[in-house]
């Protein structure tokens, strides 16, 4: 029988909640039979929904919202049933058979994930939080709250038209990217470190002349090359992920200079910044993002890009960027020989919220290893019994998770590696990362 993670409800409230859960299970089974011959519905291992607090459908990751209206209504009733009680807690999750239902209420929206793939509760909560932030990035909290204050039954799909690709791509990204699990961004490896310093200085020298500019970011696909920011304006990793998703989801950005409003929830959830997006040049496909508070700055920012490119070309840094992008990541064989036995690793530099990792080897399965990383991450960050060091032994691999004030690491070994050998290899890996810090991370973020 399903269990609701809400404590100390009286008998009447519990019975009402149980009736709603039974209705949800029945409704889910009925939709299983009605939608697309049922097989396609059953084959989806994870569903994600967004609805308003009035139960109005807004988004469904799979299948049309119109075919799921009654299911949206049941989910809204469940959340309301709990929130209307005297208990101050919110409905967080329901385990119903093989399905885990996770609820995130961010007034005026309700976000729901339904998984039968073994995803952990914390991981699904992270995904839903990202999805909410993506909606805010399109509308701002100010506009979102204002709409529902005036019309509680408003169909938000009218304003989110065209944003479905953003939401879909974000969910694809959060499913597989360690960036989200770690709450960090990855930097392009540049050696020697003086190359990154020179690139950052070129950005700083031109960006600092613009009074309304807040951030300047140079990207190589999913990795950060350089970044500058206004003083006292930190750029949160979650906001960088939204910027990356914006670039990934719009093919028009590949055709020239573009201009788009975007709300960065960790910077200011109530208002927009204006983002200038362009590849550096025809012979360098790094992407430059310049974010300003002034909506009329497109042409000055376009001129700034030209000056940045001129400075980088003069120092022959465009070639250095291209070379680093072509080389891609690094394999374990490129790391110090003393780390033998390590198949793959993730390492987060906690002070900068950046991470590095080795290229994932072909003989391993990311679909098998990544859920194990998620499980270890959950244990390391458990709110009740957090662990500092955890060693998981499996039939085909062993994984060590280690968290300190300076770093967080997840390291995969072959199944035959002894624990003492693993600890020795990890210590040598940490020494190697320390020696390469300036090439792997952007530690000195220039400000203006």
C-alpha positions in Angstrom: 0.0 0.0 0.0 1.3 3.5 -0.8 2.8 5.5 2.0 2.6 9.3 2.2 5.7 11.0 3.7 3.8 13.4 5.9 3.9 12.9 9.7 1.3 13.2 12.5 -1.9 13.5 10.4 -5.2 12.7 12.3 -7.4 9.8 11.3 -9.8 11.7 9.1 -7.0 13.5 7.2 -5.1 10.3 6.7 -8.2 8.5 5.3 -8.8 11.4 2.9 -5.2 11.3 1.7 -5.4 7.5 1.4 -8.6 7.8 -0.8 -6.8 10.3 -3.0 -3.8 8.0 -3.4 -6.1 5.1 -4.3 -7.7 7.3 -6.9 -4.2 8.3 -8.2 -3.2 4.6 -8.6 -6.6 3.8 -10.3 -6.3 6.8 -12.6 -2.7 5.9 -13.5 -3.8 2.3 -14.4 -6.7 3.7 -16.5 -4.4 6.0 -18.3 -2.1 3.0 -18.8 -4.8 1.3 -20.7 -6.2 4.3 -22.6 -3.0 6.0 -23.9 -1.5 4.7 -27.1 -2.5 1.1 -26.6 -0.9 1.2 -23.1 2.5 -0.3 -24.1 4.0 3.1 -25.0 2.8 4.6 -21.7 4.2 1.6 -19.7 7.6 1.8 -21.5 8.2 5.3 -20.3 10.3 4.8 -17.1 10.0 8.4 -15.9 7.2 11.0 -16.4 7.4 14.7 -15.5 4.5 17.0 -15.1 3.9 20.7 -14.4 0.5 22.0 -13.3 -0.9 25.1 -11.6 -2.2 25.0 -8.0 -5.7 25.1 -9.6 -4.9 21.8 -11.4 -4.5 23.4 -14.8 -2.1 21.3 -17.0 1.0 23.1 -18.1 3.6 20.5 -19.3 4.0 16.8 -19.7 7.3 15.3 -20.7 5.5 12.5 -22.6 2.1 12.5 -24.2 -0.3 15.4 -24.7 -1.5 17.3 -21.6 -5.1 17.2 -23.0 -5.2 13.4 -22.6 -4.1 13.6 -19.0 -6.5 16.2 -17.6 -8.0 13.9 -15.0 -4.6 12.7 -13.9 -3.5 16.3 -13.4 -6.7 16.9 -11.3 -5.9 13.9 -9.0 -2.3 15.1 -8.5 -3.6 18.6 -7.6 -6.1 17.2 -5.2 -3.4 15.2 -3.4 -1.2 18.2 -2.8 -4.2 20.3 -1.7 -5.4 17.6 0.6 -2.1 17.7 2.5 -1.5 21.5 2.4 -5.0 22.2 3.7 -4.5 20.1 6.8 -3.2 21.5 10.1 0.1 19.8 9.6 2.6 22.4 8.2 4.5 19.8 6.1 4.1 19.5 2.3 3.5 16.3 0.4 6.9 15.2 -0.7 6.6 11.7 -2.1 4.4 8.6 -2.5 5.7 5.1 -3.1 3.0 3.2 -5.0 4.0 -0.2 -6.1 7.0 0.2 -8.4 6.4 3.9 -8.9 7.9 6.7 -6.9 5.8 9.9 -7.1 7.7 13.0 -6.1 6.0 16.4 -5.6 7.6 19.9 -5.5 5.3 22.8 -4.7 6.6 26.2 -5.8 3.6 28.5 -5.7 1.8 29.0 -8.0 3.1 25.8 -9.7 3.2 22.1 -8.7 5.8 19.9 -10.3 5.6 16.1 -10.2 8.0 13.4 -11.2 6.9 9.7 -11.5 9.8 7.2 -11.8 10.0 3.4 -12.0 13.7 3.5 -12.9 15.1 3.4 -9.3 15.9 7.2 -9.2 16.5 8.5 -5.7 14.1 11.0 -4.1 16.8 13.7 -3.7 17.8 13.4 -7.4 14.2 13.7 -8.6 13.8 16.8 -6.3 16.9 18.3 -7.9 15.4 17.7 -11.4 12.1 19.3 -10.5 13.9 22.3 -8.9 15.8 22.8 -12.2 12.6 22.5 -14.2 10.9 25.2 -12.0 14.0 27.5 -12.5 13.7 26.9 -16.3 10.1 28.2 -16.2 11.2 31.2 -14.1 14.0 31.9 -16.6 11.4 32.4 -19.3 8.8 34.3 -17.3 10.4 35.6 -14.0 8.7 35.0 -10.6 7.2 38.5 -10.8 5.3 37.8 -14.0 4.4 34.2 -12.9 2.9 35.3 -9.6 1.2 38.3 -11.1 -0.6 36.1 -13.7 -2.1 33.7 -11.2 -2.9 36.4 -8.7 -5.3 37.8 -11.3 -6.5 34.5 -12.9 -6.0 31.3 -11.0 -7.2 29.2 -13.9 -4.9 30.8 -16.5 -3.5 28.4 -19.1 0.2 29.1 -18.8 1.0 27.2 -22.0 0.0 30.4 -23.9 3.1 32.2 -22.5 5.3 29.1 -22.6 4.7 28.5 -26.3 8.0 27.5 -27.8 9.6 26.8 -24.4 8.8 23.1 -24.5 12.1 22.4 -26.3 13.9 24.2 -23.4 12.1 22.0 -20.8 12.7 18.8 -22.8 16.4 19.5 -23.4 16.9 20.4 -19.7 15.4 17.1 -18.6 17.6 15.2 -21.0 20.6 17.1 -19.6 19.7 16.5 -16.0 19.1 12.8 -16.6 22.7 12.1 -17.5 25.0 15.1 -16.6 27.1 14.9 -13.4 27.0 18.8 -13.5 23.5 18.7 -12.0 24.3 16.0 -9.4 27.4 17.8 -8.2 25.9 21.3 -8.5 29.0 22.3 -10.5 30.3 23.3 -13.9 33.2 21.9 -15.8 36.1 23.9 -17.2 37.9 23.2 -20.5 41.4 21.9 -19.7 44.0 24.5 -20.8 47.7 24.0 -20.5 49.7 25.9 -19.5 47.4 27.8 -17.1 48.7 31.1 -18.4 46.5 30.6 -21.5 43.3 30.8 -19.4 44.7 33.8 -17.5 45.4 35.6 -20.8 41.9 34.8 -22.2 40.2 36.0 -18.9 42.3 39.2 -19.0 41.1 39.8 -22.6 37.5 39.4 -21.5 38.1 41.7 -18.5 39.8 44.5 -20.4 36.9 45.0 -22.8 33.9 43.9 -20.6 34.9 46.3 -17.8 34.3 49.3 -20.0 30.5 48.6 -20.2 28.7 50.0 -17.1 25.6 47.8 -17.5 27.4 44.5 -18.2 27.0 41.9 -15.4 28.7 38.7 -16.7 30.9 37.7 -19.6 31.2 33.9 -20.2 33.2 32.1 -22.9 32.1 28.5 -23.5 33.4 25.5 -25.4 30.3 23.3 -25.9 29.5 22.2 -22.3 32.7 23.6 -20.7 33.7 27.0 -19.4 36.8 28.6 -20.9 36.8 31.9 -19.1 34.4 34.1 -17.1 34.3 37.6 -15.7 31.7 39.2 -13.6 30.7 42.4 -11.8 31.8 42.7 -8.2 29.4 41.2 -5.7 27.5 39.4 -8.5 28.2 35.7 -8.2 27.2 33.4 -11.1 25.6 30.3 -9.6 26.3 26.9 -11.3 22.5 26.4 -11.7 22.3 29.7 -13.7 25.2 28.6 -15.9 23.4 25.4 -16.6 20.3 27.4 -17.7 22.5 29.5 -20.0 24.0 26.3 -21.5 20.5 24.9 -22.0 19.5 28.1 -23.7 22.4 27.8 -26.2 21.8 24.0 -26.7 18.1 24.4 -27.4 18.2 27.2 -30.0 19.7 26.3 -33.4 19.4 29.9 -34.5 22.3 30.8 -32.3 24.5 28.9 -34.7 23.7 31.3 -37.5 25.0 34.5 -36.2 24.6 37.0 -33.4 21.5 36.6 -31.2 19.8 38.5 -28.4 17.5 36.9 -25.8 16.0 38.0 -22.4 16.6 35.5 -19.6 15.9 35.5 -15.9 18.6 33.9 -13.8 16.8 32.7 -10.7 19.8 32.7 -8.4 20.8 36.2 -9.5 17.4 37.9 -9.5 14.2 35.8 -9.9 12.1 38.9 -10.3 13.6 40.4 -13.4 15.4 39.8 -16.8 18.9 40.1 -17.9 19.6 40.5 -21.7 21.9 37.9 -23.2 24.1 38.5 -26.2 25.1 35.2 -27.8 27.6 34.6 -30.6 30.3 32.3 -31.8 33.6 34.1 -31.5 34.4 33.8 -35.2 34.2 31.6 -38.2 37.5 30.0 -37.3 36.8 29.5 -33.6 33.5 27.9 -32.5 33.7 28.9 -28.9 30.6 30.7 -27.7 30.6 34.1 -26.1 27.8 35.1 -23.7 27.5 38.7 -22.5 24.7 39.5 -20.0 23.5 43.1 -19.3 20.7 44.8 -17.5 20.2 47.2 -20.5 17.8 45.9 -23.3 19.3 48.4 -25.8 22.9 47.1 -25.6 23.0 44.7 -28.5 25.2 46.8 -30.8 27.7 47.9 -28.2 28.0 44.2 -27.1 28.5 43.2 -30.7 31.4 45.7 -31.0 32.8 44.4 -27.7 32.9 40.8 -29.2 34.8 42.1 -32.2 37.4 43.7 -29.9 37.7 40.6 -27.8 38.3 38.4 -30.9 40.9 40.9 -32.1 42.8 40.7 -28.8 42.6 36.9 -28.7 43.7 36.6 -32.4 46.6 38.9 -31.8 47.9 36.6 -29.0 47.1 33.5 -31.0 44.7 32.3 -28.3 42.0 31.3 -30.8 44.3 28.5 -32.0 44.9 27.5 -28.4 41.1 27.3 -27.8 40.6 25.2 -30.9 43.4 22.8 -30.0 41.9 22.3 -26.5 38.4 21.8 -27.9 39.7 19.2 -30.5 41.6 17.3 -27.8 38.5 16.9 -25.8 38.8 15.5 -22.3 41.5 13.3 -20.9 41.6 9.5 -20.3 42.9 7.7 -17.2 46.0 6.8 -19.2 46.8 10.5 -19.5 46.8 10.8 -15.7 49.8 9.8 -13.5 50.8 6.2 -13.7 50.5 5.8 -10.0 46.7 5.8 -10.1 46.5 2.4 -11.7 43.2 0.6 -11.1 41.0 3.6 -11.4 38.6 3.3 -14.3 36.8 6.7 -14.0 36.4 9.6 -11.5 34.4 12.7 -10.8 36.1 15.4 -8.7 34.3 18.5 -7.5 36.4 21.5 -6.3 34.0 22.8 -3.6 35.5 26.3 -3.3 34.8 27.1 -6.9 31.8 24.8 -7.6 33.7 23.4 -10.5 34.4 19.8 -11.4 36.6 17.7 -13.5 36.4 14.1 -14.7 38.1 11.6 -16.9 36.6 10.5 -20.2 34.2 7.6 -19.5 35.6 4.4 -20.8 33.8 2.4 -23.5 33.9 -0.9 -21.7 31.8 0.5 -18.8 28.1 1.4 -18.9 27.2 4.9 -17.9 23.6 3.8 -17.4 24.8 1.4 -14.7 27.5 3.6 -13.1 25.7 6.9 -12.9 22.8 5.6 -10.7 25.5 4.2 -8.4 27.0 7.7 -8.2 23.6 9.0 -7.4 23.1 6.5 -4.6 26.5 7.3 -3.1 25.8 11.1 -3.4 22.5 10.6 -1.5 24.4 8.7 1.3 27.2 11.3 1.5 24.6 14.1 1.7 22.0 12.4 3.9 20.3 15.0 6.1 20.1 12.5 9.0 23.2 10.4 8.8 25.8 11.9 6.3 28.9 10.0 5.6 32.4 11.3 4.8 33.8 8.1 3.2 31.9 5.2 1.6 33.2 2.2 -0.4 30.8 0.3 -2.5 31.7 -3.2 -3.7 29.8 -4.7 -6.6 30.1 -7.7 -8.9 31.7 -5.7 -11.8 33.2 -2.6 -10.2 33.9 -0.9 -6.8 33.2 2.7 -6.2 34.6 5.0 -3.5 32.8 8.3 -2.5 34.8 10.8 -0.4 33.7 14.2 0.8 35.8 16.8 2.7 35.6 20.5 3.1 37.8 21.0 0.0 36.5 18.4 -2.4 33.9 15.7 -3.3 35.0 12.7 -5.3 33.4 9.6 -6.8 35.9 7.1 -8.1 35.3 3.8 -10.0 37.7 0.8 -9.8 37.8 -2.6 -11.3 36.1 -5.3 -9.2 39.4 -7.0 -8.4 41.1 -3.9 -6.8 41.7 -4.3 -3.1 40.6 -1.6 -0.7 44.1 -0.7 0.3 45.1 -0.4 -3.3 42.1 1.8 -4.0 43.0 4.2 -1.1 46.6 4.5 -2.3 45.5 5.2 -5.9 43.0 7.8 -4.7 45.7 9.6 -2.7 47.9 9.7 -5.8 45.0 10.9 -7.9 44.4 13.8 -5.5 48.0 14.7 -5.7 47.8 14.8 -9.5 44.7 16.9 -9.5 46.3 19.3 -7.0 49.3 19.7 -9.4 47.0 20.4 -12.3 44.5 22.7 -10.5 45.3 25.8 -12.5 44.8 23.9 -15.8 41.6 22.1 -14.7 39.8 24.9 -12.9 39.1 28.6 -13.1 40.2 29.5 -9.6 40.8 33.3 -10.0 37.6 34.7 -11.3 38.3 38.3 -12.6 35.8 41.0 -11.5 35.2 44.6 -12.6 
